[in-house]
Amino acid sequence: GAGVSQSPRYKVAKRGQDVALRCDPISGHVSLFWYQQALGQGPEFLTYFQNEAQLDKSGLPSDRFFAERPEGSVSTLKIQRTQQEDSAVYLCASSLQGREKLFFGSGTQLSVL
Amino acid sequence: AQTVTQSQPEMSVQEAETVTLSCTYDTSESNYYLFWYKQPPSRQMILVIRQEAYKQQNATENRFSVNFQKAAKSFSLKISDSQLGDTAMYFCAFMKMRAASKLTFGTGTRLQVTL
């Protein structure tokens, strides 16, 4: 595609609900990253994929957070039993190999009530 | 661990004027990259400029330039001839050279360009 696409753009969840956020990277991009951006803060790294392999998940805040990229293209970030502190914008980014220019999507704004 | 500090939460500049956004960082790495990203209300992070730490020459991209002081661990962004479209959040970011693009961001500076 022309750019990194994320859906949904907005998601409202009740506390305790499970959510799934989708990222469609630029076609052919090997590397894919997820970042969490709390209100008024800079993005914070969550996890990194190279093709289908999750090479770094050190930023995932708890075991309620799970990410996958089964075929090395589309990725899904799943949050189980959402809590209010999970409210944030979740940004996805991709690059050709990993250290080149990162292309970001417009994010999913998650609000947990 | 790396830290990035942006001490100016908000800045304002008049159209056509010049503004400088500050950024300091802390790292024990000797080789790394530094970036400035722009985030408009659309939320999409857009790369403004990139600097390799091993290069002494400051990076420039049209109206955007940096003042990179490696010893002082300072990396400021200068925007010349400011335009209304420059209004956005600006984030300074750090990346180790030997790692994949895991970025460490500052807390951002909100820049408002006024008429």
Boltz contact constraints between the chains, C-beta under 6 A:
constraints:
  - contact:
      token1: [A, 41]
      token2: [B, 107]
      max_distance: 6.0
  - contact:
      token1: [A, 42]
      token2: [B, 91]
      max_distance: 6.0
  - contact:
      token1: [A, 42]
      token2: [B, 105]
      max_distance: 6.0
  - contact:
      token1: [A, 42]
      token2: [B, 106]
      max_distance: 6.0
  - contact:
      token1: [A, 42]
      token2: [B, 107]
      max_distance: 6.0
  - contact:
      token1: [A, 42]
      token2: [B, 108]
      max_distance: 6.0
  - contact:
      token1: [A, 43]
      token2: [B, 105]
      max_distance: 6.0
  - contact:
      token1: [A, 45]
      token2: [B, 102]
      max_distance: 6.0
  - contact:
      token1: [A, 48]
      token2: [B, 100]
      max_distance: 6.0
  - contact:
      token1: [A, 95]
      token2: [B, 101]
      max_distance: 6.0
  - contact:
      token1: [A, 98]
      token2: [B, 100]
      max_distance: 6.0
  - contact:
      token1: [A, 98]
      token2: [B, 101]
      max_distance: 6.0
  - contact:
      token1: [A, 99]
      token2: [B, 101]
      max_distance: 6.0
  - contact:
      token1: [A, 101]
      token2: [B, 47]
      max_distance: 6.0
  - contact:
      token1: [A, 102]
      token2: [B, 101]
      max_distance: 6.0
  - contact:
      token1: [A, 104]
      token2: [B, 44]
      max_distance: 6.0
  - contact:
      token1: [A, 104]
      token2: [B, 45]
      max_distance: 6.0
  - contact:
      token1: [A, 106]
      token2: [B, 42]
      max_distance: 6.0
  - contact:
      token1: [A, 106]
      token2: [B, 43]
      max_distance: 6.0
  - contact:
      token1: [A, 106]
      token2: [B, 44]
      max_distance: 6.0
  - contact:
      token1: [A, 107]
      token2: [B, 43]
      max_distance: 6.0
